[in-house]
Amino acid sequence: MVLSSTWVTQEPRWRVLQTGAEDARFECARKMTELESRKRYEFLEAMVSSMDAHLRFFERGHEVRSAIKSNWLAGPSNFEIPD
């Protein structure tokens, strides 16, 4: 089997195009992975913010409950809610 001269001269160009296509494919995959990790980080940040809000809410409720309980035992004239 004899290769034609046009195939031999076009093979390096074909290799360059194939390498460029593979590089573009890997770059696309890298960008998609980067986007997914960014979305995951934003979700975790929102989750932590929500948990922090719940923690502050329940801490404040505990403070108010403790103040009410201690003032209830001391008498109604000393009732004061902490800031």
JOURDA-V862447 format. One record per residue. N is the residue number from 0. RES is the residue in three letters. SS is DSSP state (2 for helix, 1 for strand, 0 for the rest). PSI is psi in degrees with one decimal (999 if undefined). D_CENTER is the distance of its C-alpha to the mean C-alpha in Angstrom with 2 decimals. Layout:
n->N res->RES ss->SS psi->PSI d_center->D_CENTER
n->N res->RES ss->SS psi->PSI d_center->D_CENTER
//
This chain:
n->0 res->MET ss->0 psi->130.7 d_center->58.07
n->1 res->VAL ss->0 psi->129.4 d_center->57.97
n->2 res->LEU ss->0 psi->140.6 d_center->54.83
n->3 res->SER ss->0 psi->155.8 d_center->55.34
n->4 res->SER ss->2 psi->-28.4 d_center->55.01
n->5 res->THR ss->2 psi->-36.2 d_center->52.39
n->6 res->TRP ss->2 psi->-40.6 d_center->50.00
n->7 res->VAL ss->2 psi->-39.9 d_center->50.49
n->8 res->THR ss->2 psi->-24.8 d_center->49.85
n->9 res->GLN ss->2 psi->-11.9 d_center->46.76
n->10 res->GLU ss->2 psi->-46.0 d_center->45.07
n->11 res->PRO ss->2 psi->-37.1 d_center->43.53
n->12 res->ARG ss->2 psi->-41.2 d_center->42.16
n->13 res->TRP ss->2 psi->-41.3 d_center->40.72
n->14 res->ARG ss->2 psi->-41.3 d_center->39.05
n->15 res->VAL ss->2 psi->-43.8 d_center->37.50
n->16 res->LEU ss->2 psi->-40.3 d_center->36.19
n->17 res->GLN ss->2 psi->-43.4 d_center->34.83
n->18 res->THR ss->2 psi->-41.1 d_center->33.06
n->19 res->GLY ss->2 psi->-40.3 d_center->31.60
n->20 res->ALA ss->2 psi->-40.9 d_center->30.35
n->21 res->GLU ss->2 psi->-41.2 d_center->28.73
n->22 res->ASP ss->2 psi->-42.7 d_center->27.05
n->23 res->ALA ss->2 psi->-38.3 d_center->25.73
n->24 res->ARG ss->2 psi->-43.6 d_center->24.47
n->25 res->PHE ss->2 psi->-35.1 d_center->22.59
n->26 res->GLU ss->2 psi->-39.7 d_center->21.15
n->27 res->CYS ss->2 psi->-43.5 d_center->19.96
n->28 res->ALA ss->2 psi->-39.6 d_center->18.34
n->29 res->ARG ss->2 psi->-43.0 d_center->16.64
n->30 res->LYS ss->2 psi->-40.2 d_center->15.32
n->31 res->MET ss->2 psi->-40.2 d_center->14.05
n->32 res->THR ss->2 psi->-41.7 d_center->12.27
n->33 res->GLU ss->2 psi->-41.7 d_center->10.72
n->34 res->LEU ss->2 psi->-43.1 d_center->9.69
n->35 res->GLU ss->2 psi->-41.6 d_center->8.24
n->36 res->SER ss->2 psi->-34.8 d_center->6.15
n->37 res->ARG ss->2 psi->-42.6 d_center->5.10
n->38 res->LYS ss->2 psi->-42.1 d_center->4.71
n->39 res->ARG ss->2 psi->-40.8 d_center->3.05
n->40 res->TYR ss->2 psi->-43.0 d_center->1.06
n->41 res->GLU ss->2 psi->-39.0 d_center->3.34
n->42 res->PHE ss->2 psi->-44.8 d_center->4.54
n->43 res->LEU ss->2 psi->-37.9 d_center->4.81
n->44 res->GLU ss->2 psi->-41.9 d_center->6.11
n->45 res->ALA ss->2 psi->-38.9 d_center->8.26
n->46 res->MET ss->2 psi->-44.6 d_center->9.37
n->47 res->VAL ss->2 psi->-39.9 d_center->10.48
n->48 res->SER ss->2 psi->-42.4 d_center->12.16
n->49 res->SER ss->2 psi->-43.0 d_center->13.93
n->50 res->MET ss->2 psi->-37.7 d_center->15.09
n->51 res->ASP ss->2 psi->-41.4 d_center->16.38
n->52 res->ALA ss->2 psi->-41.3 d_center->18.28
n->53 res->HIS ss->2 psi->-43.6 d_center->19.82
n->54 res->LEU ss->2 psi->-46.7 d_center->20.85
n->55 res->ARG ss->2 psi->-40.2 d_center->22.53
n->56 res->PHE ss->2 psi->-48.5 d_center->24.23
n->57 res->PHE ss->2 psi->-32.1 d_center->25.72
n->58 res->GLU ss->2 psi->-44.6 d_center->26.72
n->59 res->ARG ss->2 psi->-42.4 d_center->28.54
n->60 res->GLY ss->2 psi->-38.5 d_center->30.19
n->61 res->HIS ss->2 psi->-41.1 d_center->31.33
n->62 res->GLU ss->2 psi->-45.4 d_center->32.81
n->63 res->VAL ss->2 psi->-42.9 d_center->34.66
n->64 res->ARG ss->2 psi->-43.0 d_center->35.92
n->65 res->SER ss->2 psi->-39.9 d_center->37.17
n->66 res->ALA ss->2 psi->-42.4 d_center->38.92
n->67 res->ILE ss->2 psi->-43.4 d_center->40.54
n->68 res->LYS ss->2 psi->-45.9 d_center->41.67
n->69 res->SER ss->2 psi->-37.8 d_center->43.16
n->70 res->ASN ss->2 psi->-30.0 d_center->44.83
n->71 res->TRP ss->2 psi->-42.2 d_center->46.15
n->72 res->LEU ss->2 psi->-32.8 d_center->47.87
n->73 res->ALA ss->2 psi->-27.2 d_center->49.21
n->74 res->GLY ss->0 psi->154.6 d_center->50.55
n->75 res->PRO ss->2 psi->-16.5 d_center->49.59
n->76 res->SER ss->2 psi->-20.3 d_center->50.81
n->77 res->ASN ss->2 psi->15.1 d_center->48.01
n->78 res->PHE ss->0 psi->121.2 d_center->45.09
n->79 res->GLU ss->0 psi->128.1 d_center->42.30
n->80 res->ILE ss->0 psi->130.2 d_center->38.53
n->81 res->PRO ss->0 psi->152.3 d_center->36.53
n->82 res->ASP ss->0 psi->999 d_center->34.37
//
